[in-house]
C-alpha cells in the first residue's frame, strides 16, 4: 500500500493556465502529491498562482506518515518554512490541505496561524480518506485565519481516486 502511495506523481507542466490570474492564489501542503494534484487543478481552473507550504520536519514516506500522525493526533502546529508570498496582494486565496487524524494537517494549521489577518477572502479544499465533509476542520481554519470562508469542497481520496463528498 505505501509503495503505491509513494509512487503517485503530478507534474506542474500538465497545468498550463496556472499563474495567469495574479489576483488569485492557491496555497497547499501535500505530503504524497494527492493534495498537490487538486491544488494544481484548482489553480489551472482559476488561473491562480500557487504557493506550497513546506516543513523542515520529516513528512515523506512511511516514516513521515507516522511522524505526521503524531502531530495530527495532538493537533499540534508543525514548523514550516517562512511564508514568502505577500498574502494581502491577492483578492482570493484557496487553501488546500490534507486531513490528518480527523483535523487540519499540522503544517496548514501553522500556515493559517501565521496568515491570520493577511487574507481577504478564502475558500478551502479538504482532502481525506473518509466520507465526511470535515466541517469542523474548516471551522478551525476560519478561526485561525480570522475570517469566514466563502466555500468548502471536501474530497475523498483513495489511492489517487477522487470523489467530492
DSSP file (Angstrom, degrees, kcal/mol; ACC not computed):
  #  RESIDUE AA STRUCTURE BP1 BP2  ACC     N-H-->O    O-->H-N    N-H-->O    O-->H-N    TCO  KAPPA ALPHA  PHI   PSI    X-CA   Y-CA   Z-CA
    1    1 A X     >        0   0    0      0, 0.0     4,-2.1     0, 0.0     5,-0.2   0.000 360.0 360.0 360.0 -50.1    0.0    0.0    0.0
    2    2 A X  H  >  +     0   0    0      1,-0.2     4,-2.9     2,-0.2     5,-0.2   0.888 360.0  56.1 -62.4 -38.3    2.7    2.5    1.0
    3    3 A X  H  > S+     0   0    0      1,-0.2     4,-0.9     2,-0.2    -1,-0.2   0.909 108.3  46.8 -59.5 -43.2    4.7    1.7   -2.1
    4    4 A X  H  4 S+     0   0    0      1,-0.2     3,-0.4     2,-0.2     4,-0.3   0.902 113.5  48.9 -66.2 -40.8    1.8    2.5   -4.4
    5    5 A X  H >< S+     0   0    0     -4,-2.1     3,-1.4     1,-0.2    -2,-0.2   0.917 109.5  51.6 -63.5 -42.8    1.1    5.8   -2.5
    6    6 A X  H 3< S+     0   0    0     -4,-2.9    -1,-0.2     1,-0.3    -2,-0.2   0.668 103.4  59.8 -71.3 -15.5    4.7    6.8   -2.7
    7    7 A X  T 3< S+     0   0    0     -4,-0.9    -1,-0.3    -3,-0.4    -2,-0.2   0.510  76.2 118.5 -88.7  -5.6    4.8    6.3   -6.5
    8    8 A X    <   -     0   0    0     -3,-1.4     2,-0.4    -4,-0.3    26,-0.1  -0.377  44.4-175.4 -63.2 136.4    2.0    8.8   -7.1
    9    9 A X        -     0   0    0     -2,-0.1     2,-0.4    24,-0.1    24,-0.1  -0.994  18.5-176.7-140.4 143.1    3.2   11.7   -9.3
   10   10 A X        -     0   0    0     -2,-0.4     2,-0.5    30,-0.0     3,-0.1  -0.998  15.2-148.9-137.7 138.5    1.8   15.0  -10.5
   11   11 A X    >   -     0   0    0     -2,-0.4     3,-1.7     1,-0.1     4,-0.1  -0.924  12.6-147.7-115.6 128.5    3.6   17.4  -12.9
   12   12 A X  G >  S+     0   0    0     -2,-0.5     3,-2.0     1,-0.3     6,-0.2   0.809  96.9  69.7 -58.0 -32.2    3.2   21.2  -12.9
   13   13 A X  G 3  S+     0   0    0      1,-0.3    -1,-0.3    -3,-0.1     3,-0.2   0.665  85.9  68.0 -63.9 -16.1    3.7   21.2  -16.7
   14   14 A X  G <  S+     0   0    0     -3,-1.7     2,-0.4     1,-0.2    -1,-0.3   0.490  94.0  62.3 -79.1  -2.5    0.3   19.4  -17.2
   15   15 A X    X   +     0   0    0     -3,-2.0     3,-1.0     1,-0.1    -1,-0.2  -0.733  59.9 170.6-127.3  81.3   -1.4   22.6  -16.0
   16   16 A X  T 3  S+     0   0    0     -2,-0.4    -1,-0.1     1,-0.2    -2,-0.1   0.642  71.1  59.9 -72.0 -16.6   -0.6   25.5  -18.5
   17   17 A X  T >  S+     0   0    0      2,-0.1     3,-1.7     3,-0.0    -1,-0.2   0.609  73.5 119.5 -90.3 -11.2   -3.1   28.1  -17.1
   18   18 A X  T <  S+     0   0    0     -3,-1.0    31,-0.2     1,-0.2    30,-0.2  -0.284  77.4  19.8 -55.4 132.5   -1.6   28.3  -13.6
   19   19 A X  T 3  S+     0   0    0     29,-2.1    -1,-0.2    24,-0.3    30,-0.2   0.491  87.9 109.7  89.4   4.2   -0.3   31.8  -12.8
   20   20 A X  S <  S+     0   0    0     -3,-1.7     2,-0.6    27,-0.3    28,-0.2   0.653  71.2  60.8 -87.2 -15.0   -2.3   33.7  -15.4
   21   21 A X  E >   -a   48   0A   0     26,-3.5     3,-1.3    -4,-0.2    28,-0.5  -0.904  63.1-173.4-114.1 101.8   -4.5   35.4  -12.8
   22   22 A X  E 3  S+     0   0A   0     -2,-0.6    -1,-0.1     1,-0.2    26,-0.1   0.451  79.0  66.3 -76.3  -0.5   -2.4   37.4  -10.4
   23   23 A X  E 3  S+     0   0A   0     67,-0.1    68,-1.9    68,-0.1    69,-1.7   0.544  96.1  62.0 -95.7  -9.3   -5.4   38.2   -8.2
   24   24 A X  E <   - b   0  92A   0     -3,-1.3    25,-2.2    66,-0.2     2,-0.4  -0.895  60.0-171.5-121.9 148.9   -5.9   34.6   -7.0
   25   25 A X  E     -ab  49  93A   0     67,-1.9    69,-2.9    -2,-0.3     2,-0.5  -0.998  12.5-155.2-138.1 139.2   -3.6   32.3   -5.1
   26   26 A X  E     -ab  50  94A   0     23,-2.6    25,-2.4    -2,-0.4     2,-0.4  -0.978  15.4-167.3-113.6 120.0   -3.9   28.5   -4.3
   27   27 A X  E     +ab  51  95A   0     67,-3.0    69,-3.2    -2,-0.5     2,-0.3  -0.885  16.6 166.2-106.3 135.4   -1.9   27.6   -1.1
   28   28 A X  E     -ab  52  96A   0     23,-2.3    25,-3.1    -2,-0.4     2,-0.4  -0.991  32.2-155.6-149.1 156.2   -1.3   23.9   -0.4
   29   29 A X        +     0   0    0     67,-1.2     2,-0.4    -2,-0.3    69,-0.4  -0.998  21.6 178.9-125.4 133.1    0.6   21.4    1.6
   30   30 A X        -     0   0    0     -2,-0.4    -2,-0.0    23,-0.4    67,-0.0  -0.944  17.9-180.0-141.3 117.0    1.0   17.9    0.1
   31   31 A X  S    S+     0   0    0     -2,-0.4    30,-0.2     1,-0.1    -1,-0.1   0.881  91.5  15.6 -79.5 -40.9    2.8   15.1    1.7
   32   32 A X  S    S-     0   0    0     28,-0.1    -1,-0.1   -23,-0.0   -24,-0.1   0.499 109.7-100.0-115.3  -8.7    2.2   12.5   -1.0
   33   33 A X  S  > S+     0   0    0    -24,-0.1     4,-2.1    -4,-0.0     5,-0.1   0.218  94.8 106.5 108.3 -14.8    1.1   14.5   -4.0
   34   34 A X  H  > S+     0   0    0      2,-0.2     4,-1.3     1,-0.2     5,-0.1   0.915  86.8  40.4 -66.5 -42.7   -2.7   13.9   -3.7
   35   35 A X  H  > S+     0   0    0      2,-0.2     4,-2.7     1,-0.2     5,-0.2   0.884 110.8  59.3 -71.6 -38.6   -3.4   17.4   -2.4
   36   36 A X  H  > S+     0   0    0      1,-0.2     4,-2.9     2,-0.2     5,-0.2   0.909 102.9  53.6 -54.6 -43.7   -0.9   18.9   -4.9
   37   37 A X  H  X S+     0   0    0     -4,-2.1     4,-2.2     1,-0.2    -1,-0.2   0.931 111.7  43.2 -59.8 -47.1   -2.9   17.4   -7.8
   38   38 A X  H  X S+     0   0    0     -4,-1.3     4,-2.4     2,-0.2    -1,-0.2   0.878 113.3  52.9 -68.0 -36.2   -6.2   19.1   -6.6
   39   39 A X  H  X S+     0   0    0     -4,-2.7     4,-2.7     2,-0.2    -2,-0.2   0.931 110.8  46.7 -63.0 -45.6   -4.3   22.3   -5.9
   40   40 A X  H  X S+     0   0    0     -4,-2.9     4,-2.5     2,-0.2    -2,-0.2   0.885 111.2  52.0 -64.1 -38.6   -2.9   22.4   -9.4
   41   41 A X  H  X S+     0   0    0     -4,-2.2     4,-2.3    -5,-0.2    -2,-0.2   0.922 112.2  45.7 -63.8 -43.0   -6.3   21.6  -10.9
   42   42 A X  H  X S+     0   0    0     -4,-2.4     4,-2.3     2,-0.2     6,-0.4   0.918 114.0  48.3 -65.7 -43.3   -7.9   24.4   -9.0
   43   43 A X  H  X>S+     0   0    0     -4,-2.7     4,-1.8     1,-0.2     5,-0.6   0.877 112.7  48.7 -64.6 -37.6   -5.1   26.8   -9.9
   44   44 A X  H  <5S+     0   0    0     -4,-2.5    -1,-0.2    -5,-0.2    -2,-0.2   0.889 111.2  50.5 -68.7 -39.1   -5.4   25.8  -13.6
   45   45 A X  H  <5S+     0   0    0     -4,-2.3    -2,-0.2    -5,-0.2    -1,-0.2   0.905 124.2  28.4 -63.5 -42.8   -9.2   26.2  -13.5
   46   46 A X  H  <5S-     0   0    0     -4,-2.3    -2,-0.2    -5,-0.1    -1,-0.2   0.551 103.7-120.9 -98.0  -9.9   -9.0   29.7  -12.0
   47   47 A X  T  <5 +     0   0    0     -4,-1.8   -26,-3.5    -5,-0.2   -27,-0.3   0.540  58.4 159.7  80.0   7.0   -5.6   30.8  -13.4
   48   48 A X  E   < -a   21   0A   0     -5,-0.6   -29,-2.1    -6,-0.4   -23,-0.2  -0.123  43.2-116.6 -63.6 155.5   -4.3   31.3   -9.8
   49   49 A X  E     -a   25   0A   0    -25,-2.2   -23,-2.6   -28,-0.5     2,-0.3  -0.469  33.9-131.1 -78.2 163.8   -0.7   31.4   -8.8
   50   50 A X  E     -a   26   0A   0    -25,-0.2     2,-0.4    -2,-0.1   -23,-0.2  -0.904  20.1-171.9-122.6 152.0    0.4   28.6   -6.4
   51   51 A X  E     -a   27   0A   0    -25,-2.4   -23,-2.3    -2,-0.3     2,-0.6  -0.968  13.1-151.1-140.7 123.7    2.3   28.6   -3.1
   52   52 A X  E     -a   28   0A   0     -2,-0.4     2,-0.4   -25,-0.2   -23,-0.2  -0.845  10.9-140.1-100.1 124.9    3.4   25.3   -1.5
   53   53 A X        -     0   0    0    -25,-3.1   -23,-0.4    -2,-0.6     2,-0.4  -0.672  26.4-168.5 -77.8 130.4    3.8   25.3    2.3
   54   54 A X        -     0   0    0     -2,-0.4    27,-3.1    27,-0.2     2,-0.4  -0.929  10.7-156.9-126.2 149.3    6.8   23.3    3.3
   55   55 A X        -     0   0    0     -2,-0.4    25,-0.2    25,-0.3     4,-0.2  -0.948  20.5-142.4-123.5 143.7    8.1   21.9    6.6
   56   56 A X  S    S+     0   0    0     -2,-0.4    24,-0.1    23,-0.2    -1,-0.1   0.595  78.0  99.2 -76.4  -9.3   11.6   21.0    7.7
   57   57 A X  S    S-     0   0    0     22,-0.5     2,-0.6     1,-0.1    -2,-0.2  -0.305  93.5 -89.3 -71.8 160.3   10.1   18.1    9.6
   58   58 A X        +     0   0    0      1,-0.2    -1,-0.1     5,-0.1    -2,-0.1  -0.617  63.4 146.2 -71.5 116.0   10.1   14.6    8.2
   59   59 A X        +     0   0    0     -2,-0.6    -1,-0.2    -4,-0.2     2,-0.1   0.501  39.1  95.4-124.8 -14.0    6.9   14.3    6.1
   60   60 A X  S  > S-     0   0    0      4,-0.1     4,-1.5     3,-0.0     5,-0.1  -0.443  77.7  -6.3 -84.5 153.9    7.9   12.0    3.3
   61   61 A X  H  > S-     0   0    0    -30,-0.2     4,-1.8     3,-0.2   -58,-0.0   0.050 105.4 -43.1  67.6-169.9    7.5    8.2    3.0
   62   62 A X  H  > S+     0   0    0      1,-0.2     4,-1.7     2,-0.2    -1,-0.2   0.896 137.6  50.1 -65.6 -43.3    6.3    5.7    5.5
   63   63 A X  H  > S+     0   0    0      1,-0.2     4,-2.4     2,-0.2    -1,-0.2   0.885 108.7  54.0 -63.7 -36.7    8.3    7.2    8.4
   64   64 A X  H  X S+     0   0    0     -4,-1.5     4,-3.0     1,-0.2     5,-0.3   0.874 102.7  57.9 -62.8 -37.2    6.9   10.6    7.6
   65   65 A X  H  X S+     0   0    0     -4,-1.8     4,-2.0     1,-0.2    -1,-0.2   0.939 110.4  42.3 -56.8 -48.3    3.4    9.1    7.8
   66   66 A X  H  X S+     0   0    0     -4,-1.7     4,-1.4     2,-0.2    -2,-0.2   0.895 114.8  50.1 -68.6 -39.8    4.0    8.1   11.4
   67   67 A X  H  X S+     0   0    0     -4,-2.4     4,-1.3     1,-0.2     3,-0.2   0.915 112.7  46.7 -64.1 -43.4    5.7   11.3   12.3
   68   68 A X  H  X S+     0   0    0     -4,-3.0     4,-2.8     1,-0.2    -1,-0.2   0.860 105.8  60.2 -67.1 -35.5    2.9   13.4   10.8
   69   69 A X  H  X S+     0   0    0     -4,-2.0     4,-3.0    -5,-0.3    -1,-0.2   0.861 100.1  56.0 -59.3 -36.0    0.4   11.2   12.6
   70   70 A X  H  X S+     0   0    0     -4,-1.4     4,-1.5     2,-0.2    -1,-0.2   0.926 110.0  44.5 -62.3 -45.6    1.9   12.2   15.9
   71   71 A X  H  X>S+     0   0    0     -4,-1.3     5,-2.0     1,-0.2     4,-0.8   0.916 115.2  49.0 -63.9 -42.7    1.4   15.9   15.1
   72   72 A X  H ><5S+     0   0    0     -4,-2.8     3,-0.6     1,-0.2    -2,-0.2   0.907 107.0  54.1 -64.0 -42.9   -2.1   15.2   13.9
   73   73 A X  H 3<5S+     0   0    0     -4,-3.0    -1,-0.2     1,-0.2    -2,-0.2   0.871 116.7  37.6 -60.6 -38.3   -3.1   13.2   16.9
   74   74 A X  H 3<5S-     0   0    0     -4,-1.5    -1,-0.2    -5,-0.2    -2,-0.2   0.506 104.9-127.3 -91.8  -5.6   -2.1   16.0   19.3
   75   75 A X  T <<5 +     0   0    0     -4,-0.8    -3,-0.2    -3,-0.6     2,-0.2   0.886  53.1 161.3  57.2  40.8   -3.4   18.8   16.9
   76   76 A X      < -     0   0    0     -5,-2.0     2,-0.3    -6,-0.2    -1,-0.2  -0.501  43.8-113.8 -84.5 157.1    0.0   20.5   17.2
   77   77 A X        -     0   0    0     -2,-0.2     2,-0.4    32,-0.1    30,-0.2  -0.638  30.4-141.0 -79.5 152.1    1.3   23.1   14.8
   78   78 A X        -     0   0    0     28,-1.1    32,-0.1    -2,-0.3   -10,-0.0  -0.930  25.1-100.2-114.2 140.0    4.3   21.9   12.8
   79   79 A X        -     0   0    0     -2,-0.4   -22,-0.5   -24,-0.1     2,-0.3  -0.320  46.1-172.5 -56.4 138.5    7.3   24.1   11.9
   80   80 A X        -     0   0    0    -25,-0.2   -25,-0.3   -24,-0.1     3,-0.1  -0.906  30.8 -93.9-129.4 160.2    7.1   25.5    8.4
   81   81 A X        -     0   0    0    -27,-3.1   -27,-0.2    -2,-0.3     3,-0.1  -0.408  63.5 -79.7 -66.2 150.5    9.4   27.5    6.2
   82   82 A X        -     0   0    0      1,-0.1     2,-0.5    -2,-0.1    -1,-0.1  -0.226  50.5-105.6 -54.1 138.7    8.8   31.2    6.4
   83   83 A X        -     0   0    0      1,-0.1    -1,-0.1    -3,-0.1     4,-0.1  -0.554  38.2-174.3 -69.3 118.5    5.8   32.3    4.3
   84   84 A X        +     0   0    0     -2,-0.5     2,-0.4    -3,-0.1    -1,-0.1   0.110  52.5  83.2-107.4  20.3    7.4   34.0    1.3
   85   85 A X  S    S-     0   0    0    -34,-0.0     2,-1.2     0, 0.0     3,-0.1  -0.960  80.2-120.1-124.9 143.8    4.4   35.3   -0.5
   86   86 A X    >   -     0   0    0     -2,-0.4     3,-1.6     1,-0.2     4,-0.2  -0.689  28.2-172.8 -84.2  96.3    2.5   38.6    0.2
   87   87 A X  G >  S+     0   0    0     -2,-1.2     3,-1.6     1,-0.3    33,-0.3   0.809  77.8  64.2 -62.7 -32.8   -0.9   37.2    1.0
   88   88 A X  G 3  S+     0   0    0      1,-0.3    -1,-0.3    31,-0.1    -2,-0.1   0.665  88.7  71.0 -67.1 -16.1   -2.6   40.6    1.2
   89   89 A X  G <  S+     0   0    0     -3,-1.6     2,-0.4     2,-0.0    -1,-0.3   0.617  86.9  80.3 -74.6 -12.1   -1.8   41.1   -2.5
   90   90 A X    <   -     0   0    0     -3,-1.6    30,-0.5    -4,-0.2    31,-0.2  -0.773  64.7-153.6-104.0 140.9   -4.5   38.6   -3.5
   91   91 A X  S    S+     0   0    0    -68,-1.9     2,-0.4    -2,-0.4   -67,-0.2   0.821  86.6  18.6 -74.7 -32.7   -8.2   39.1   -3.7
   92   92 A X  E     -b   24   0A   0    -69,-1.7   -67,-1.9    28,-0.1     2,-0.4  -1.000  63.9-165.7-144.8 139.1   -8.9   35.5   -3.1
   93   93 A X  E     -bc  25 122A   0     28,-2.4    30,-1.6    -2,-0.4     2,-0.5  -0.990   6.8-157.6-125.4 130.3   -7.0   32.5   -1.7
   94   94 A X  E     -bc  26 123A   0    -69,-2.9   -67,-3.0    -2,-0.4     2,-0.6  -0.935  12.7-156.3-103.4 127.1   -7.9   28.9   -1.9
   95   95 A X  E     -bc  27 124A   0     28,-2.7    30,-2.6    -2,-0.5     2,-0.5  -0.917   6.5-167.3-109.2 122.8   -6.3   26.7    0.8
   96   96 A X  E     +bc  28 125A   0    -69,-3.2   -67,-1.2    -2,-0.6     2,-0.4  -0.933  16.9 163.3-112.1 124.8   -5.9   23.0    0.1
   97   97 A X  E     - c   0 126A   0     28,-2.4    30,-2.5    -2,-0.5     2,-0.1  -0.994  34.5-124.3-141.6 145.6   -5.0   20.8    2.9
   98   98 A X  E     - c   0 127A   0    -69,-0.4     7,-1.5    -2,-0.4     2,-0.5  -0.480  31.7-119.5 -75.7 160.8   -5.0   17.1    3.8
   99   99 A X  E     -F  104   0B   0     28,-2.2     2,-0.5     5,-0.2     5,-0.2  -0.916  27.0-165.6-101.3 126.1   -6.9   16.0    6.9
  100  100 A X  E >  S-F  103   0B   0      3,-2.6     3,-1.2    -2,-0.5   -25,-0.1  -0.964  71.4 -16.9-115.1 123.2   -4.7   14.3    9.5
  101  101 A X  T 3  S-     0   0    0     -2,-0.5    -1,-0.2     1,-0.3     3,-0.1   0.913 129.8 -50.6  49.4  50.8   -6.4   12.3   12.3
  102  102 A X  T 3  S+     0   0    0      1,-0.2     2,-0.3    -3,-0.2    -1,-0.3   0.645 125.1  77.2  67.9  20.4   -9.7   14.0   11.5
  103  103 A X  E <  S-F  100   0B   0     -3,-1.2    -3,-2.6    34,-0.1    -1,-0.2  -0.874  92.7 -59.1-147.2 177.0   -8.3   17.5   11.6
  104  104 A X  E     -F   99   0B   0     -2,-0.3    -5,-0.2    -5,-0.2     5,-0.1  -0.365  64.9-100.2 -60.9 136.5   -6.4   20.1    9.7
  105  105 A X    >>  -     0   0    0     -7,-1.5     4,-2.1     1,-0.1     3,-0.6  -0.337  33.1-117.0 -59.3 140.8   -2.8   18.9    8.7
  106  106 A X  H 3> S+     0   0    0      1,-0.2     4,-2.1     2,-0.2   -28,-1.1   0.843 111.4  52.2 -53.9 -43.9   -0.3   20.4   11.1
  107  107 A X  H 3> S+     0   0    0      1,-0.2     4,-2.3     2,-0.2    -1,-0.2   0.887 112.0  46.8 -63.0 -35.6    1.7   22.4    8.5
  108  108 A X  H <> S+     0   0    0     -3,-0.6     4,-2.8     2,-0.2    -1,-0.2   0.824 107.3  56.8 -75.0 -30.1   -1.5   24.1    7.3
  109  109 A X  H  X S+     0   0    0     -4,-2.1     4,-2.0     2,-0.2    -2,-0.2   0.928 110.4  45.8 -60.7 -44.1   -2.5   24.8   10.9
  110  110 A X  H  X S+     0   0    0     -4,-2.1     4,-2.2     2,-0.2    -2,-0.2   0.922 112.0  50.8 -64.3 -44.8    0.8   26.6   11.3
  111  111 A X  H  X S+     0   0    0     -4,-2.3     4,-2.2     1,-0.2    -2,-0.2   0.941 109.8  49.7 -58.3 -48.5    0.2   28.4    8.0
  112  112 A X  H  X S+     0   0    0     -4,-2.8     4,-0.6     1,-0.2    -1,-0.2   0.891 110.0  50.9 -60.8 -40.2   -3.3   29.6    8.9
  113  113 A X  H >< S+     0   0    0     -4,-2.0     3,-0.7     1,-0.2    -1,-0.2   0.910 114.0  44.2 -63.3 -41.4   -2.0   30.9   12.3
  114  114 A X  H 3< S+     0   0    0     -4,-2.2    -2,-0.2     1,-0.2    -1,-0.2   0.784 112.7  52.5 -73.1 -26.8    0.8   32.8   10.5
  115  115 A X  H >X S+     0   0    0     -4,-2.2     3,-2.6    -5,-0.2     4,-0.7   0.463  76.8 136.1 -88.8  -1.8   -1.6   34.1    7.8
  116  116 A X  T << S+     0   0    0     -3,-0.7    30,-0.2    -4,-0.6    29,-0.1  -0.212  78.5   5.5 -52.6 127.9   -4.2   35.5   10.3
  117  117 A X  T 34 S+     0   0    0     28,-1.7    -1,-0.3     2,-0.2    29,-0.1   0.401 113.1  86.6  80.3  -2.4   -5.4   38.9    9.2
  118  118 A X  T <4 S+     0   0    0     -3,-2.6     2,-0.5    27,-0.1    -2,-0.2   0.595  71.4  75.7-104.1 -14.1   -3.5   38.8    5.9
  119  119 A X     <  -     0   0    0     -4,-0.7    -2,-0.2    26,-0.3     3,-0.1  -0.872  57.0-165.9-105.3 128.5   -6.0   37.0    3.7
  120  120 A X  S    S+     0   0    0    -30,-0.5     2,-0.3    -2,-0.5    -1,-0.1   0.907  74.4   1.4 -76.7 -44.3   -9.0   39.0    2.5
  121  121 A X        +     0   0    0    -31,-0.2   -28,-2.4    26,-0.1     2,-0.3  -0.997  69.9 177.5-150.2 138.9  -11.2   36.1    1.3
  122  122 A X  E     -c   93   0A   0     -2,-0.3    28,-3.0    26,-0.3    29,-0.5  -0.995  15.1-171.0-147.2 150.5  -10.7   32.3    1.3
  123  123 A X  E     -cd  94 151A   0    -30,-1.6   -28,-2.7    -2,-0.3     2,-0.4  -0.891  23.8-132.6-129.5 167.3  -12.2   29.0    0.4
  124  124 A X  E     -cd  95 152A   0     27,-2.1    29,-2.5    -2,-0.3     2,-0.5  -0.921  14.0-162.8-128.8 145.9  -11.0   25.5    1.3
  125  125 A X  E     -cd  96 153A   0    -30,-2.6   -28,-2.4    -2,-0.4     2,-0.5  -0.984  19.0-165.3-121.6 117.0  -10.4   22.2   -0.3
  126  126 A X  E     -cd  97 154A   0     27,-2.7    29,-3.4    -2,-0.5     2,-0.5  -0.886   0.7-161.9-106.8 130.7  -10.0   19.4    2.2
  127  127 A X  E     +cd  98 155A   0    -30,-2.5   -28,-2.2    -2,-0.5     2,-0.3  -0.947  25.5 141.5-118.6 129.9   -8.6   16.0    1.1
  128  128 A X  E     - d   0 156A   0     27,-2.3    29,-3.6    -2,-0.5   -28,-0.1  -0.883  54.8-115.0-155.5 178.5   -9.1   12.9    3.2
  129  129 A X  S    S+     0   0    0     -2,-0.3    27,-0.1    27,-0.2     2,-0.1   0.633  86.5  75.6 -99.7 -18.7   -9.7    9.2    3.2
  130  130 A X  S    S-     0   0    0     25,-0.1    -2,-0.2     1,-0.1    27,-0.1  -0.234  84.5-113.9 -92.5 178.7  -13.2    9.2    4.8
  131  131 A X  S    S+     0   0    0     25,-0.1     2,-0.1    -2,-0.1    25,-0.1   0.177  78.1 110.6 -97.2  15.8  -16.7   10.1    3.7
  132  132 A X        -     0   0    0      1,-0.1    33,-0.1    23,-0.1    -4,-0.1  -0.473  67.5-136.9 -89.0 160.1  -17.0   13.1    6.0
  133  133 A X        -     0   0    0     -2,-0.1    -7,-0.1    32,-0.1    -1,-0.1   0.671  29.9-142.4 -86.1 -18.8  -17.1   16.8    5.0
  134  134 A X    >>  +     0   0    0      1,-0.1     4,-1.5     3,-0.1     3,-0.8   0.890  36.9 163.9  56.7  43.9  -14.8   17.7    7.9
  135  135 A X  H 3> S+     0   0    0      1,-0.2     4,-2.5     2,-0.2     5,-0.2   0.834  70.4  62.2 -58.2 -33.7  -16.7   21.0    8.5
  136  136 A X  H 3> S+     0   0    0      1,-0.2     4,-2.0     2,-0.2    -1,-0.2   0.856 101.5  51.2 -63.7 -34.0  -15.0   21.2   11.9
  137  137 A X  H <> S+     0   0    0     -3,-0.8     4,-2.1     2,-0.2    -1,-0.2   0.903 110.5  48.6 -67.8 -40.9  -11.6   21.4   10.2
  138  138 A X  H  X S+     0   0    0     -4,-1.5     4,-2.4     2,-0.2    -2,-0.2   0.891 109.8  52.3 -64.7 -39.3  -12.9   24.2    8.0
  139  139 A X  H  X S+     0   0    0     -4,-2.5     4,-2.3     2,-0.2    -2,-0.2   0.889 108.0  51.6 -63.3 -39.0  -14.3   26.0   11.1
  140  140 A X  H  X S+     0   0    0     -4,-2.0     4,-2.6     2,-0.2    -2,-0.2   0.908 109.1  50.2 -63.5 -41.4  -10.9   25.7   12.8
  141  141 A X  H  X S+     0   0    0     -4,-2.1     4,-2.6     2,-0.2     5,-0.2   0.910 108.9  52.2 -64.2 -41.6   -9.2   27.2    9.7
  142  142 A X  H  X>S+     0   0    0     -4,-2.4     4,-1.9     1,-0.2     5,-1.7   0.937 111.4  47.1 -55.9 -47.5  -11.8   30.1    9.8
  143  143 A X  H  <5S+     0   0    0     -4,-2.3    -2,-0.2     1,-0.2    -1,-0.2   0.905 113.3  47.5 -63.9 -42.8  -10.9   30.7   13.5
  144  144 A X  H  <5S+     0   0    0     -4,-2.6    -1,-0.2     1,-0.2    -2,-0.2   0.899 118.0  41.2 -65.1 -40.8   -7.2   30.6   12.9
  145  145 A X  H  <5S-     0   0    0     -4,-2.6   -28,-1.7    -5,-0.2   -26,-0.3   0.702 105.0-127.7 -80.8 -20.8   -7.4   33.0    9.9
  146  146 A X  T  <5S+     0   0    0     -4,-1.9     2,-0.3     1,-0.3    -3,-0.2   0.873  73.1  93.5  73.9  38.1   -9.9   35.3   11.5
  147  147 A X  S   <S-     0   0    0     -5,-1.7     2,-0.5    -6,-0.2    -1,-0.3  -0.913  76.1-109.8-147.6 174.2  -12.4   35.1    8.6
  148  148 A X        -     0   0    0     -2,-0.3   -26,-0.3    -3,-0.1    -9,-0.1  -0.965  40.7-120.7-112.8 122.1  -15.4   33.3    7.3
  149  149 A X        -     0   0    0     -2,-0.5   -26,-0.2   -11,-0.2     3,-0.1  -0.139   6.9-147.4 -60.5 153.3  -14.8   31.1    4.3
  150  150 A X  S    S+     0   0    0    -28,-3.0     2,-0.3     1,-0.3   -27,-0.2   0.543  77.4   0.8 -96.4 -11.0  -16.6   31.6    1.0
  151  151 A X  E     -d  123   0A   0    -29,-0.5   -27,-2.1     2,-0.0     2,-0.4  -0.978  54.2-152.8-170.6 159.5  -16.7   27.9    0.1
  152  152 A X  E     -d  124   0A   0     -2,-0.3     2,-0.5   -29,-0.2   -27,-0.2  -0.975   6.7-175.2-144.0 125.7  -15.7   24.4    1.2
  153  153 A X  E     -d  125   0A   0    -29,-2.5   -27,-2.7    -2,-0.4     2,-0.5  -0.988   9.4-163.4-120.8 122.4  -15.0   21.4   -1.0
  154  154 A X  E     -d  126   0A   0     -2,-0.5    11,-3.4   -29,-0.2     2,-0.5  -0.923   9.9-170.1-109.0 123.5  -14.4   18.1    0.8
  155  155 A X  E     -dE 127 164A   0    -29,-3.4   -27,-2.3    -2,-0.5     2,-0.4  -0.952  15.1-147.8-124.6 123.1  -12.8   15.4   -1.4
  156  156 A X  E     -dE 128 163A   0      7,-3.2     7,-2.1    -2,-0.5     2,-0.5  -0.732  19.4-169.7 -84.0 131.9  -12.3   11.8   -0.5
  157  157 A X  E     + E   0 162A   0    -29,-3.6     2,-0.5    -2,-0.4     5,-0.2  -0.983  12.4 173.4-129.2 123.3   -9.1   10.3   -2.0
  158  158 A X  E >  S- E   0 161A   0      3,-2.3     3,-1.7    -2,-0.5   -29,-0.0  -0.958  76.4 -26.6-130.6 114.1   -8.3    6.7   -2.0
  159  159 A X  T 3  S-     0   0    0     -2,-0.5     3,-0.1     1,-0.3    -1,-0.1   0.847 127.4 -46.4  52.0  40.7   -5.2    5.6   -3.9
  160  160 A X  T 3  S+     0   0    0      1,-0.3     2,-0.5  -152,-0.0    -1,-0.3   0.497 110.9 121.2  84.8   3.2   -5.4    8.5   -6.3
  161  161 A X  E <   -E  158   0A   0     -3,-1.7    -3,-2.3     2,-0.0     2,-0.3  -0.901  49.2-154.2-101.6 125.6   -9.1    8.2   -7.0
  162  162 A X  E     +E  157   0A   0     -2,-0.5     2,-0.3    -5,-0.2    -5,-0.2  -0.762  18.2 175.0-106.7 145.1  -11.1   11.4   -6.0
  163  163 A X  E     -E  156   0A   0     -7,-2.1    -7,-3.2    -2,-0.3     2,-0.3  -0.934  29.0-129.4-147.5 121.0  -14.7   11.8   -5.0
  164  164 A X  E      E  155   0A   0     -2,-0.3    -9,-0.2    -9,-0.2   -33,-0.0  -0.540 360.0 360.0 -70.2 131.1  -16.3   15.0   -3.8
  165  165 A X              0   0    0    -11,-3.4   -10,-0.1    -2,-0.3    -1,-0.1   0.408 360.0 360.0 -97.1 360.0  -18.2   14.4   -0.6
